[in-house]
Amino acid sequence: MNTLRKQVLIALTMLGMGSAAFAVQAQTAAPEGRHAHAANQQERLAKFDAMFAARQDKIHAALQLTAAQEPAWAAYQAAIKPAPKAMAGEHAGLAALSAPARMEKMIAMAKQHTAAMEAHLAALNTFYAVLTPAQKKIFDAATMGGGRGGHRGHMMGAMAH
């Protein structure tokens, strides 16, 4: 009986410790509900913006632009700067639409995306025209997306040359 009592006491102690740990975890976890999603989205957007800026800084450093090329770089950066994710909220409303309305909305969003890409292309062509052949080679390598483990725009190859 003594052994059984000890085992029950040990089990209850372990259960109590586990419950306490769970309670602490619940208190330190991210907020729940709508606000948690917004907070996580804000963190992701801030992280994306920081990564984008760091990547652009690496490309800028690798290109070693002249003073005459700097205005073209500034114009290019202004044109390609990611816009706030205003369309993210539009995706949430898609589920409430009928299938044809949902498809129309998706086509409209695709057209907006295409227009933004065309504007980026125009800015890219203007900037690319002021680069030397060596700078074009660096820029091409730095902005080559995919193909390397899913990461875009690795500078390792471009910076080694």
PyMOL CGO cylinders between C-alpha atoms (Angstrom):
from pymol import cmd
from pymol.cgo import CYLINDER

trace = [
    CYLINDER, 0.00, 0.00, 0.00, 2.84, 2.35, 0.82, 0.3, 1, 1, 1, 1, 1, 1,
    CYLINDER, 2.84, 2.35, 0.82, 4.28, 1.87, -2.67, 0.3, 1, 1, 1, 1, 1, 1,
    CYLINDER, 4.28, 1.87, -2.67, 0.93, 2.52, -4.29, 0.3, 1, 1, 1, 1, 1, 1,
    CYLINDER, 0.93, 2.52, -4.29, 0.48, 5.68, -2.25, 0.3, 1, 1, 1, 1, 1, 1,
    CYLINDER, 0.48, 5.68, -2.25, 3.97, 6.88, -3.30, 0.3, 1, 1, 1, 1, 1, 1,
    CYLINDER, 3.97, 6.88, -3.30, 3.21, 6.20, -6.96, 0.3, 1, 1, 1, 1, 1, 1,
    CYLINDER, 3.21, 6.20, -6.96, -0.08, 8.09, -6.77, 0.3, 1, 1, 1, 1, 1, 1,
    CYLINDER, -0.08, 8.09, -6.77, 1.66, 10.98, -5.02, 0.3, 1, 1, 1, 1, 1, 1,
    CYLINDER, 1.66, 10.98, -5.02, 4.40, 11.03, -7.66, 0.3, 1, 1, 1, 1, 1, 1,
    CYLINDER, 4.40, 11.03, -7.66, 1.81, 10.91, -10.45, 0.3, 1, 1, 1, 1, 1, 1,
    CYLINDER, 1.81, 10.91, -10.45, -0.17, 13.77, -8.93, 0.3, 1, 1, 1, 1, 1, 1,
    CYLINDER, -0.17, 13.77, -8.93, 3.02, 15.80, -8.46, 0.3, 1, 1, 1, 1, 1, 1,
    CYLINDER, 3.02, 15.80, -8.46, 4.00, 15.24, -12.09, 0.3, 1, 1, 1, 1, 1, 1,
    CYLINDER, 4.00, 15.24, -12.09, 0.49, 16.14, -13.23, 0.3, 1, 1, 1, 1, 1, 1,
    CYLINDER, 0.49, 16.14, -13.23, 0.63, 19.31, -11.17, 0.3, 1, 1, 1, 1, 1, 1,
    CYLINDER, 0.63, 19.31, -11.17, 4.01, 20.27, -12.60, 0.3, 1, 1, 1, 1, 1, 1,
    CYLINDER, 4.01, 20.27, -12.60, 2.79, 19.63, -16.13, 0.3, 1, 1, 1, 1, 1, 1,
    CYLINDER, 2.79, 19.63, -16.13, -0.30, 21.74, -15.54, 0.3, 1, 1, 1, 1, 1, 1,
    CYLINDER, -0.30, 21.74, -15.54, 1.82, 24.58, -14.15, 0.3, 1, 1, 1, 1, 1, 1,
    CYLINDER, 1.82, 24.58, -14.15, 4.12, 24.42, -17.17, 0.3, 1, 1, 1, 1, 1, 1,
    CYLINDER, 4.12, 24.42, -17.17, 1.12, 24.44, -19.48, 0.3, 1, 1, 1, 1, 1, 1,
    CYLINDER, 1.12, 24.44, -19.48, -0.33, 27.48, -17.71, 0.3, 1, 1, 1, 1, 1, 1,
    CYLINDER, -0.33, 27.48, -17.71, 2.96, 29.36, -18.02, 0.3, 1, 1, 1, 1, 1, 1,
    CYLINDER, 2.96, 29.36, -18.02, 3.15, 28.43, -21.72, 0.3, 1, 1, 1, 1, 1, 1,
    CYLINDER, 3.15, 28.43, -21.72, -0.40, 29.67, -22.29, 0.3, 1, 1, 1, 1, 1, 1,
    CYLINDER, -0.40, 29.67, -22.29, 0.39, 33.00, -20.62, 0.3, 1, 1, 1, 1, 1, 1,
    CYLINDER, 0.39, 33.00, -20.62, 3.55, 33.60, -22.67, 0.3, 1, 1, 1, 1, 1, 1,
    CYLINDER, 3.55, 33.60, -22.67, 2.05, 32.45, -25.99, 0.3, 1, 1, 1, 1, 1, 1,
    CYLINDER, 2.05, 32.45, -25.99, 1.04, 34.90, -28.68, 0.3, 1, 1, 1, 1, 1, 1,
    CYLINDER, 1.04, 34.90, -28.68, -2.35, 36.57, -28.32, 0.3, 1, 1, 1, 1, 1, 1,
    CYLINDER, -2.35, 36.57, -28.32, -5.29, 34.65, -29.68, 0.3, 1, 1, 1, 1, 1, 1,
    CYLINDER, -5.29, 34.65, -29.68, -8.06, 35.55, -32.08, 0.3, 1, 1, 1, 1, 1, 1,
    CYLINDER, -8.06, 35.55, -32.08, -8.10, 38.28, -34.72, 0.3, 1, 1, 1, 1, 1, 1,
    CYLINDER, -8.10, 38.28, -34.72, -5.44, 40.31, -32.95, 0.3, 1, 1, 1, 1, 1, 1,
    CYLINDER, -5.44, 40.31, -32.95, -2.96, 37.45, -33.00, 0.3, 1, 1, 1, 1, 1, 1,
    CYLINDER, -2.96, 37.45, -33.00, -3.23, 37.14, -36.77, 0.3, 1, 1, 1, 1, 1, 1,
    CYLINDER, -3.23, 37.14, -36.77, -2.75, 40.89, -37.18, 0.3, 1, 1, 1, 1, 1, 1,
    CYLINDER, -2.75, 40.89, -37.18, 0.25, 40.88, -34.84, 0.3, 1, 1, 1, 1, 1, 1,
    CYLINDER, 0.25, 40.88, -34.84, 1.84, 37.94, -36.65, 0.3, 1, 1, 1, 1, 1, 1,
    CYLINDER, 1.84, 37.94, -36.65, 1.15, 39.56, -40.01, 0.3, 1, 1, 1, 1, 1, 1,
    CYLINDER, 1.15, 39.56, -40.01, 2.75, 42.81, -38.84, 0.3, 1, 1, 1, 1, 1, 1,
    CYLINDER, 2.75, 42.81, -38.84, 5.81, 40.89, -37.65, 0.3, 1, 1, 1, 1, 1, 1,
    CYLINDER, 5.81, 40.89, -37.65, 6.06, 39.06, -40.97, 0.3, 1, 1, 1, 1, 1, 1,
    CYLINDER, 6.06, 39.06, -40.97, 5.70, 42.30, -42.94, 0.3, 1, 1, 1, 1, 1, 1,
    CYLINDER, 5.70, 42.30, -42.94, 8.38, 43.99, -40.82, 0.3, 1, 1, 1, 1, 1, 1,
    CYLINDER, 8.38, 43.99, -40.82, 10.69, 41.02, -41.29, 0.3, 1, 1, 1, 1, 1, 1,
    CYLINDER, 10.69, 41.02, -41.29, 10.04, 41.02, -45.05, 0.3, 1, 1, 1, 1, 1, 1,
    CYLINDER, 10.04, 41.02, -45.05, 10.75, 44.75, -45.27, 0.3, 1, 1, 1, 1, 1, 1,
    CYLINDER, 10.75, 44.75, -45.27, 14.02, 44.32, -43.36, 0.3, 1, 1, 1, 1, 1, 1,
    CYLINDER, 14.02, 44.32, -43.36, 15.08, 41.40, -45.56, 0.3, 1, 1, 1, 1, 1, 1,
    CYLINDER, 15.08, 41.40, -45.56, 14.19, 43.35, -48.71, 0.3, 1, 1, 1, 1, 1, 1,
    CYLINDER, 14.19, 43.35, -48.71, 16.22, 46.36, -47.56, 0.3, 1, 1, 1, 1, 1, 1,
    CYLINDER, 16.22, 46.36, -47.56, 19.20, 44.18, -46.64, 0.3, 1, 1, 1, 1, 1, 1,
    CYLINDER, 19.20, 44.18, -46.64, 19.08, 42.45, -50.02, 0.3, 1, 1, 1, 1, 1, 1,
    CYLINDER, 19.08, 42.45, -50.02, 18.94, 45.77, -51.86, 0.3, 1, 1, 1, 1, 1, 1,
    CYLINDER, 18.94, 45.77, -51.86, 21.88, 47.04, -49.79, 0.3, 1, 1, 1, 1, 1, 1,
    CYLINDER, 21.88, 47.04, -49.79, 23.91, 43.95, -50.79, 0.3, 1, 1, 1, 1, 1, 1,
    CYLINDER, 23.91, 43.95, -50.79, 23.10, 44.46, -54.45, 0.3, 1, 1, 1, 1, 1, 1,
    CYLINDER, 23.10, 44.46, -54.45, 23.95, 48.16, -54.22, 0.3, 1, 1, 1, 1, 1, 1,
    CYLINDER, 23.95, 48.16, -54.22, 27.30, 47.42, -52.59, 0.3, 1, 1, 1, 1, 1, 1,
    CYLINDER, 27.30, 47.42, -52.59, 28.16, 44.69, -55.11, 0.3, 1, 1, 1, 1, 1, 1,
    CYLINDER, 28.16, 44.69, -55.11, 27.38, 46.96, -58.09, 0.3, 1, 1, 1, 1, 1, 1,
    CYLINDER, 27.38, 46.96, -58.09, 29.78, 49.71, -56.97, 0.3, 1, 1, 1, 1, 1, 1,
    CYLINDER, 29.78, 49.71, -56.97, 27.71, 52.35, -58.73, 0.3, 1, 1, 1, 1, 1, 1,
    CYLINDER, 27.71, 52.35, -58.73, 29.22, 55.62, -59.90, 0.3, 1, 1, 1, 1, 1, 1,
    CYLINDER, 29.22, 55.62, -59.90, 27.83, 58.98, -58.80, 0.3, 1, 1, 1, 1, 1, 1,
    CYLINDER, 27.83, 58.98, -58.80, 26.21, 59.31, -62.23, 0.3, 1, 1, 1, 1, 1, 1,
    CYLINDER, 26.21, 59.31, -62.23, 24.41, 55.96, -61.76, 0.3, 1, 1, 1, 1, 1, 1,
    CYLINDER, 24.41, 55.96, -61.76, 23.08, 56.70, -58.26, 0.3, 1, 1, 1, 1, 1, 1,
    CYLINDER, 23.08, 56.70, -58.26, 20.00, 58.68, -59.42, 0.3, 1, 1, 1, 1, 1, 1,
    CYLINDER, 20.00, 58.68, -59.42, 18.97, 55.76, -61.64, 0.3, 1, 1, 1, 1, 1, 1,
    CYLINDER, 18.97, 55.76, -61.64, 19.41, 53.40, -58.66, 0.3, 1, 1, 1, 1, 1, 1,
    CYLINDER, 19.41, 53.40, -58.66, 17.27, 55.65, -56.46, 0.3, 1, 1, 1, 1, 1, 1,
    CYLINDER, 17.27, 55.65, -56.46, 14.52, 55.80, -59.10, 0.3, 1, 1, 1, 1, 1, 1,
    CYLINDER, 14.52, 55.80, -59.10, 14.65, 52.02, -59.53, 0.3, 1, 1, 1, 1, 1, 1,
    CYLINDER, 14.65, 52.02, -59.53, 14.41, 51.47, -55.77, 0.3, 1, 1, 1, 1, 1, 1,
    CYLINDER, 14.41, 51.47, -55.77, 11.44, 53.82, -55.49, 0.3, 1, 1, 1, 1, 1, 1,
    CYLINDER, 11.44, 53.82, -55.49, 9.66, 51.94, -58.29, 0.3, 1, 1, 1, 1, 1, 1,
    CYLINDER, 9.66, 51.94, -58.29, 10.21, 48.44, -56.92, 0.3, 1, 1, 1, 1, 1, 1,
    CYLINDER, 10.21, 48.44, -56.92, 9.66, 49.16, -53.25, 0.3, 1, 1, 1, 1, 1, 1,
    CYLINDER, 9.66, 49.16, -53.25, 7.06, 46.65, -52.04, 0.3, 1, 1, 1, 1, 1, 1,
    CYLINDER, 7.06, 46.65, -52.04, 3.68, 48.22, -51.49, 0.3, 1, 1, 1, 1, 1, 1,
    CYLINDER, 3.68, 48.22, -51.49, 1.86, 47.54, -48.24, 0.3, 1, 1, 1, 1, 1, 1,
    CYLINDER, 1.86, 47.54, -48.24, -0.01, 44.30, -48.49, 0.3, 1, 1, 1, 1, 1, 1,
    CYLINDER, -0.01, 44.30, -48.49, -3.39, 45.91, -49.06, 0.3, 1, 1, 1, 1, 1, 1,
    CYLINDER, -3.39, 45.91, -49.06, -4.57, 42.95, -51.09, 0.3, 1, 1, 1, 1, 1, 1,
    CYLINDER, -4.57, 42.95, -51.09, -4.03, 40.51, -48.22, 0.3, 1, 1, 1, 1, 1, 1,
    CYLINDER, -4.03, 40.51, -48.22, -7.44, 41.42, -46.83, 0.3, 1, 1, 1, 1, 1, 1,
    CYLINDER, -7.44, 41.42, -46.83, -9.04, 40.74, -50.20, 0.3, 1, 1, 1, 1, 1, 1,
    CYLINDER, -9.04, 40.74, -50.20, -8.09, 37.06, -50.01, 0.3, 1, 1, 1, 1, 1, 1,
    CYLINDER, -8.09, 37.06, -50.01, -10.06, 36.65, -46.78, 0.3, 1, 1, 1, 1, 1, 1,
    CYLINDER, -10.06, 36.65, -46.78, -13.26, 37.79, -48.48, 0.3, 1, 1, 1, 1, 1, 1,
    CYLINDER, -13.26, 37.79, -48.48, -12.94, 35.32, -51.34, 0.3, 1, 1, 1, 1, 1, 1,
    CYLINDER, -12.94, 35.32, -51.34, -14.50, 32.47, -49.37, 0.3, 1, 1, 1, 1, 1, 1,
    CYLINDER, -14.50, 32.47, -49.37, -17.78, 34.38, -49.02, 0.3, 1, 1, 1, 1, 1, 1,
    CYLINDER, -17.78, 34.38, -49.02, -18.15, 34.86, -52.79, 0.3, 1, 1, 1, 1, 1, 1,
    CYLINDER, -18.15, 34.86, -52.79, -19.82, 32.55, -55.26, 0.3, 1, 1, 1, 1, 1, 1,
    CYLINDER, -19.82, 32.55, -55.26, -17.50, 30.54, -57.53, 0.3, 1, 1, 1, 1, 1, 1,
    CYLINDER, -17.50, 30.54, -57.53, -17.95, 32.85, -60.57, 0.3, 1, 1, 1, 1, 1, 1,
    CYLINDER, -17.95, 32.85, -60.57, -17.56, 36.01, -58.45, 0.3, 1, 1, 1, 1, 1, 1,
    CYLINDER, -17.56, 36.01, -58.45, -14.50, 34.51, -56.76, 0.3, 1, 1, 1, 1, 1, 1,
    CYLINDER, -14.50, 34.51, -56.76, -12.92, 33.77, -60.15, 0.3, 1, 1, 1, 1, 1, 1,
    CYLINDER, -12.92, 33.77, -60.15, -13.67, 37.32, -61.38, 0.3, 1, 1, 1, 1, 1, 1,
    CYLINDER, -13.67, 37.32, -61.38, -12.05, 38.74, -58.24, 0.3, 1, 1, 1, 1, 1, 1,
    CYLINDER, -12.05, 38.74, -58.24, -9.00, 36.51, -58.69, 0.3, 1, 1, 1, 1, 1, 1,
    CYLINDER, -9.00, 36.51, -58.69, -8.65, 37.63, -62.33, 0.3, 1, 1, 1, 1, 1, 1,
    CYLINDER, -8.65, 37.63, -62.33, -8.88, 41.29, -61.26, 0.3, 1, 1, 1, 1, 1, 1,
    CYLINDER, -8.88, 41.29, -61.26, -6.19, 40.72, -58.63, 0.3, 1, 1, 1, 1, 1, 1,
    CYLINDER, -6.19, 40.72, -58.63, -4.00, 38.96, -61.24, 0.3, 1, 1, 1, 1, 1, 1,
    CYLINDER, -4.00, 38.96, -61.24, -4.40, 41.95, -63.57, 0.3, 1, 1, 1, 1, 1, 1,
    CYLINDER, -4.40, 41.95, -63.57, -3.32, 44.30, -60.76, 0.3, 1, 1, 1, 1, 1, 1,
    CYLINDER, -3.32, 44.30, -60.76, -0.30, 42.07, -60.13, 0.3, 1, 1, 1, 1, 1, 1,
    CYLINDER, -0.30, 42.07, -60.13, 0.58, 42.06, -63.85, 0.3, 1, 1, 1, 1, 1, 1,
    CYLINDER, 0.58, 42.06, -63.85, 0.31, 45.86, -64.01, 0.3, 1, 1, 1, 1, 1, 1,
    CYLINDER, 0.31, 45.86, -64.01, 2.66, 46.16, -61.02, 0.3, 1, 1, 1, 1, 1, 1,
    CYLINDER, 2.66, 46.16, -61.02, 5.13, 43.76, -62.66, 0.3, 1, 1, 1, 1, 1, 1,
    CYLINDER, 5.13, 43.76, -62.66, 5.02, 45.78, -65.90, 0.3, 1, 1, 1, 1, 1, 1,
    CYLINDER, 5.02, 45.78, -65.90, 5.79, 48.97, -63.95, 0.3, 1, 1, 1, 1, 1, 1,
    CYLINDER, 5.79, 48.97, -63.95, 8.71, 47.17, -62.27, 0.3, 1, 1, 1, 1, 1, 1,
    CYLINDER, 8.71, 47.17, -62.27, 9.96, 46.03, -65.69, 0.3, 1, 1, 1, 1, 1, 1,
    CYLINDER, 9.96, 46.03, -65.69, 9.90, 49.59, -67.02, 0.3, 1, 1, 1, 1, 1, 1,
    CYLINDER, 9.90, 49.59, -67.02, 11.91, 50.78, -64.01, 0.3, 1, 1, 1, 1, 1, 1,
    CYLINDER, 11.91, 50.78, -64.01, 14.28, 47.84, -64.36, 0.3, 1, 1, 1, 1, 1, 1,
    CYLINDER, 14.28, 47.84, -64.36, 14.92, 48.56, -68.04, 0.3, 1, 1, 1, 1, 1, 1,
    CYLINDER, 14.92, 48.56, -68.04, 15.66, 52.22, -67.29, 0.3, 1, 1, 1, 1, 1, 1,
    CYLINDER, 15.66, 52.22, -67.29, 18.12, 51.30, -64.51, 0.3, 1, 1, 1, 1, 1, 1,
    CYLINDER, 18.12, 51.30, -64.51, 19.67, 48.40, -66.43, 0.3, 1, 1, 1, 1, 1, 1,
    CYLINDER, 19.67, 48.40, -66.43, 20.48, 50.72, -69.35, 0.3, 1, 1, 1, 1, 1, 1,
    CYLINDER, 20.48, 50.72, -69.35, 22.92, 52.76, -67.21, 0.3, 1, 1, 1, 1, 1, 1,
    CYLINDER, 22.92, 52.76, -67.21, 24.90, 49.73, -65.99, 0.3, 1, 1, 1, 1, 1, 1,
    CYLINDER, 24.90, 49.73, -65.99, 28.23, 48.65, -67.43, 0.3, 1, 1, 1, 1, 1, 1,
    CYLINDER, 28.23, 48.65, -67.43, 28.50, 45.10, -68.83, 0.3, 1, 1, 1, 1, 1, 1,
    CYLINDER, 28.50, 45.10, -68.83, 30.30, 43.97, -65.64, 0.3, 1, 1, 1, 1, 1, 1,
    CYLINDER, 30.30, 43.97, -65.64, 27.60, 45.52, -63.46, 0.3, 1, 1, 1, 1, 1, 1,
    CYLINDER, 27.60, 45.52, -63.46, 24.90, 43.87, -65.57, 0.3, 1, 1, 1, 1, 1, 1,
    CYLINDER, 24.90, 43.87, -65.57, 26.52, 40.51, -64.96, 0.3, 1, 1, 1, 1, 1, 1,
    CYLINDER, 26.52, 40.51, -64.96, 26.56, 41.15, -61.19, 0.3, 1, 1, 1, 1, 1, 1,
    CYLINDER, 26.56, 41.15, -61.19, 22.98, 42.42, -61.22, 0.3, 1, 1, 1, 1, 1, 1,
    CYLINDER, 22.98, 42.42, -61.22, 21.77, 39.45, -63.27, 0.3, 1, 1, 1, 1, 1, 1,
    CYLINDER, 21.77, 39.45, -63.27, 23.37, 36.99, -60.84, 0.3, 1, 1, 1, 1, 1, 1,
    CYLINDER, 23.37, 36.99, -60.84, 22.09, 38.87, -57.79, 0.3, 1, 1, 1, 1, 1, 1,
    CYLINDER, 22.09, 38.87, -57.79, 18.51, 39.03, -58.99, 0.3, 1, 1, 1, 1, 1, 1,
    CYLINDER, 18.51, 39.03, -58.99, 18.23, 35.52, -60.38, 0.3, 1, 1, 1, 1, 1, 1,
    CYLINDER, 18.23, 35.52, -60.38, 15.33, 33.97, -58.48, 0.3, 1, 1, 1, 1, 1, 1,
    CYLINDER, 15.33, 33.97, -58.48, 14.84, 30.36, -57.46, 0.3, 1, 1, 1, 1, 1, 1,
    CYLINDER, 14.84, 30.36, -57.46, 17.05, 27.45, -58.37, 0.3, 1, 1, 1, 1, 1, 1,
    CYLINDER, 17.05, 27.45, -58.37, 19.05, 27.57, -55.16, 0.3, 1, 1, 1, 1, 1, 1,
    CYLINDER, 19.05, 27.57, -55.16, 17.05, 25.84, -52.51, 0.3, 1, 1, 1, 1, 1, 1,
    CYLINDER, 17.05, 25.84, -52.51, 14.06, 28.08, -53.03, 0.3, 1, 1, 1, 1, 1, 1,
    CYLINDER, 14.06, 28.08, -53.03, 15.88, 31.23, -51.91, 0.3, 1, 1, 1, 1, 1, 1,
    CYLINDER, 15.88, 31.23, -51.91, 15.83, 34.17, -54.27, 0.3, 1, 1, 1, 1, 1, 1,
    CYLINDER, 15.83, 34.17, -54.27, 18.64, 36.48, -55.25, 0.3, 1, 1, 1, 1, 1, 1,
    CYLINDER, 18.64, 36.48, -55.25, 21.67, 34.96, -53.56, 0.3, 1, 1, 1, 1, 1, 1,
    CYLINDER, 21.67, 34.96, -53.56, 24.65, 37.29, -53.68, 0.3, 1, 1, 1, 1, 1, 1,
    CYLINDER, 24.65, 37.29, -53.68, 27.29, 34.67, -52.94, 0.3, 1, 1, 1, 1, 1, 1,
    CYLINDER, 27.29, 34.67, -52.94, 28.24, 34.05, -56.55, 0.3, 1, 1, 1, 1, 1, 1,
    CYLINDER, 28.24, 34.05, -56.55, 28.08, 37.70, -57.53, 0.3, 1, 1, 1, 1, 1, 1,
    CYLINDER, 28.08, 37.70, -57.53, 30.16, 38.89, -54.60, 0.3, 1, 1, 1, 1, 1, 1,
    CYLINDER, 30.16, 38.89, -54.60, 32.87, 36.26, -55.06, 0.3, 1, 1, 1, 1, 1, 1,
    CYLINDER, 32.87, 36.26, -55.06, 33.87, 37.66, -58.47, 0.3, 1, 1, 1, 1, 1, 1,
]
cmd.load_cgo(trace, "trace")
